[in-house]
Amino acid sequence: MKRNRHLWRHPGVRLALLLAATNLRILWAQPVDTPPADGLLSAAGPTFRITENQLTEPLTLVAYGDQRFTNPGNIRQTNPRIRQWLVKQIAKEHPAAVIMNGDVPLAGGVADDYTVFEAETKPWRDLHLQVFPTLGNHEFHGDPQQDLENWWNAFPQMRNRRWYSAQLGQRVYLIALDSDTSLLPGSNQARWIEKQIDDLPPSVDFVIVTLHHPPVADVQQHIEVDHNPRPNEMALRDYLSKAARSSHASFLVSAGHIHNYERHVAEGVTYLVSGGGGAPPHFVERAPNDLYKSILFPNYHYVRLTVEKDRLHGDMLRVENPEAENLILELKDSFDIAAKPH
């Protein structure tokens, strides 16, 4: 035993042993296809399928991003108190699934950050919540292959997939994208998205697209200008504008990267910026087309999505005062996305 003691000091070994010892399987849905060898494309149809009897009634989801799980002693690059408290509040919601809009760890090359993620999200695991994570820029810290290996060790069901899809019951279809990889027309990911949407089951009422970098956001002129929408994601916006016109489903896009909250509607598609999971807040100069008008700051928050008979209802729940001794949530934004008649 003594000669192997040094292995525990290696962060990758610590993460692997922790996963094995505690049988951590946050996402308990099993893939319905074989992982692609090239890590790029997947078979037609959903990668994961969750049946109605595995879901809550009404079907409730939570979406948010930019948590930056890391050593709780780091209070400069993330707010561990808010991060941990939001995890517990989400557990109290008992959603069917948690959608994470990227930047799950502070540094994807540091396996210990995923160890912190596993420890702090134990309330989700205890409730068997399904977790659908999305790759962000903080998932890539150094060697991209090692970064991905850390990601896949934390989320083994995603191995060899940088994007994937999940059908949640009959009415909801989730498409999780990798905005670190090309979304431009003709790219592997763009072709996969087109196939996914072309082959949507007729029962699907709502498509939720999650990715890290936002396709639509308030364009900043003075601060955080490097977080403005990029051509890569704007290409996705242009495609979704066309797809939404002919699809029998309604579309919602949930992104992060900007550490704030925004809500836009463009060409019939609703776009959220939900990056209030714990990362340092970004002040936003709000443009006229931003449907969220509050001047309150900061906006640590998450978004609760509830599937109703004829609509998808959304609530943004904001930490009222992050400095308060006793934290509370306040409802600061609500919206509805109508189901299309079939």
N, C-alpha and C positions, 0 to 999 in steps of 0.2 A: 504493500500500500504506500510506503514511504517513497518508493522510486517513482510512483505515478502522481504524487501529490502536486508536482509542478504543473501538471496538465490543467488543474483547476484554475490556474492563473490566466490561462488563455481564454479571452472573452467568448470566442466561438464555441469552445468546449463547454463553458459555463452555460451558455444559452441552450446548447443541445441537451445537456444533462438536465437542465431545468424543465425543458419541454418533455423529456422522457419521464422524469420523476413525477410530474404532476399531470401527465396525460393532457396537455393543453391542446384543445382543438376549438378555438374560438368559432371558426366557421365550420359548422357541422354538416352542411350540405356537401354531398359528394359529386365530383364532376361526372358528367354523363358522356364525355368523350375522352379520348386518349390525348395527353399533353403533346403538343406539337414539338417535333425534334428541334426545330429552328427557333423556338420561343416566340414565334410571330403570329402564325395563323392558327385558327381553331376550326373545328368542324362547324357546319351550318347548324343553326338552332342554338339554344341556350347552352352555355358551358355547365351551368348548375340549374337544377330544377327542384323547387320546393313546393310540395303539394299543399292543398288547402288545409288539410288536417294538421299541418305543422305550423300554421300561421295563427296569429291572434285575430280576434274578431271584435271590432273592425280592424282591418289591417293597418297597423301603424308603423312608420319608419322614422328614424332620426338621421339627419344629415348635418355634418359639420366638418371643418377641417383645421389644419395648422395647429395641431396639439403640441408638437415638438416634445415628445416624451424623452426625458433624459434624467440625469442625476438630479434629485429634488433640491440639492444644494445650489444648483444653477438657477439664480433668480434674475439673471440679466437677459438671457436669450429665450426665456419662456417664464410663465407664471405658474409654478407648480401647485400653489394653493387653488387657483382657479381651475387648472387642468384637472386636478384630482376631484374637485367638487363637482365639476360638470359631468365627469364619468359617473359619479354616484347619482346625480340627478337623472341622468339618462337611464340608469338602471331602474330608478323608481317609475319611469315611464313604461317600463317593460315592453319596449317595441319588438316587433318581429325581427327587425334587422337594424344595424347601425351602418350608415354609409359614411366612409371617411374620405374626405376630399383631398388627401395628400398631405405631405409633410407630417407623417405620423411620428417618426423619430426626429430628433434634432440633427443627427448625423448618421446617415445610413451605413457608413463604414465602421461605425462603432457598435459592435454587437451588444454591448451593455445597454445601449439605449432601447433595444428591443426587449431586453430583460426587464427594464423599468416598465415598458409598455405592458408586458405580461403581468407584472406584479400589480400595477395600478388599475388594470382593467379586470381584476378578479371578480368584482361585482357583476360584470357582464357574463363572465364564464359561469359563475354560480347559477345564473338564470338561463344558461344555454342560448344566449342571444347570438344570432348570426351576425358576423361582421364582414362587410365588403369594403376592403381598402383599395386606395388608388395611389399609384406612384406619383410623387411630387419631386421637386428639385432637391429637397433636403434628403431624400432617399439615396441620392448620389453624392458621395463625399470624397471619394478617392478613386480606387480601382473599380470601374463599373461592374466587372464580373464579381468581385468580392461583395460589393454593395448589393447586387442582386441575390447573391447566395445568402446574405444575412436576411434579406426580405423573404426569400422562399423558405428559410429555416423558421422564420416567425409565422409565415402563412403557407404551410406546406401544400395546401390544396391548390395554390396558385402556381406551383412550380412549373417552370418553362412557359409561363403565360405572363406577358406584360399588359395584356388587356383580356377581358372576358365578359361574359354576360350571365344573367340569372333570370329565370322566370319565377316570379313569386305568386303562386296560385294561378288563377286564370286571367287576372286583369292587369298585373303589373309586370313590366319587363325592364330590368336594370342592365345598362350598358356601361361598363367601367373602362375608361380609356387611359392611355399613357401619353400625356402631353409632352414628355421628354422625347418622344418618338414622332416622326412625321405624321401629320394629319392632312397633308396636302393631297389634292386630287391625284389618283393613280398610285399612291403609296400603299404598302401592304395593309396598314391599319385602316386607311380610308376605304379600301376595297372590302375589307372585313365588315366595317360598319354598314356599308351599303347592302351587303348580303344579309346582315342581321335584320335591318329594317325592311328590306324587301320581303323577307320570309317571316315577318311577325305573325304569330298565331292570330286568327280572327277574333279570339276572345279578349285580346289585350286592349284595354282602354287607355293605359298610361305607360309611356316610356320615360324612364328616368335615366338621364345620361350624367355620369359623374366623371370629372377629371380635375386636375389641379389648377392649371392656368386658365383663366376665364376667357371665353369667347366674346363676351359682352360685359363691359364694366364702365364706370365713370372714367373718362379719359382725363388724366391729371396733367396739369400744365406746369406745376411748380414743385411738388414733392412726390416721391415714390413714382416718378415717371417711368422707371424701368419695370414697373408692374402693370403698365397699360397692356391691353390686349395685343397679342402678337399675330403676324400673318398666319402662323401655324394653326392657331385656334380660330382665327377669323375665317379660315377656309372651312372649318367644321360648321361655324355659324351659317355660312352661305349654303352649305349642303343641307343643313337641317331646315333652313327656310324653304327650300324646294321640297324636301321630303315631307314636311308637316302638312303641306297643301294637299298632297295626294294620299296621305296615310289615314287609316281609320282610327289611329290612336292620337292622343294629345301628348305633347312633349314638355318635359321639365329638364333643365340643365342645372346641375349643382356643382359649383367650382369653389376653389379657395384662393390661395396665394396672396390675395389682399386681405390683411388681417382686420376685417371689418365686415359689415353686412350691406348688401345692395340687392335690389330687385328690379329687373327690367323685363319688358316684353318686346320682342322683335320678330316681326313676320309671324305672329301667332305662337311663338315659342317663348316660354317663361325661363328667364335666366336668373339664377341666384349666385351671389358671391357670399359664401358662408365660411369665413376664415377666422372665427372667433374662439377657437378651441384652447387658447393659452399662449400663443406666440405674441410678441410685443405688438400692441395695437398700431394700426396705420390710420392716420387721419385722412379723410376723403373729402375733397371738394366735390360736392354732389352736382351732377349735371341735371338739366330739366327732365330728361327721360328716366331718371332714377325714381321709381315709385315709392321708395322709402325716403321720407322727408325729414325724419327726426334729426336734430342737431346734437343729440346726446352723444357723448364719447367718454370712454371707449365702449365698444360693443362686443364684449365676450358673450357668446350665445351658442345656441344650437337651433335647428329647425325641425319641428315635428310635422310629419306628413301623415295624414289620415285619409284612407280610401273610403269614400262614402258612396251611396247608391249611384249618384249621377255626377260626382265631382271628386277631385283630389283637393283636400283642404290643407293649407299650410299655416303654421304658426311659428313666428320667430320669438323665442324665449330668451330674454336678455338678463344678464346679471345686473341688477339694479344699481348696486354700488360695490365695486370690487374691493374697496377699502374697509367696508363695514365688518364689524366683528362677526355678525351673523349674516351670511349671504342669503339673498332671496332672488328668485326669478320674477320678471315681469313680462307680460305679453305686450310686445311692441309692434308687431306687424302680423297681419293675417291676409290670406289671399285664397282664391279658389280657381281651379283649372277645370273647366267643364269637360265631361266625357262627350265624345262625338256620338251622334245617333248611328247605330249600326243598321 
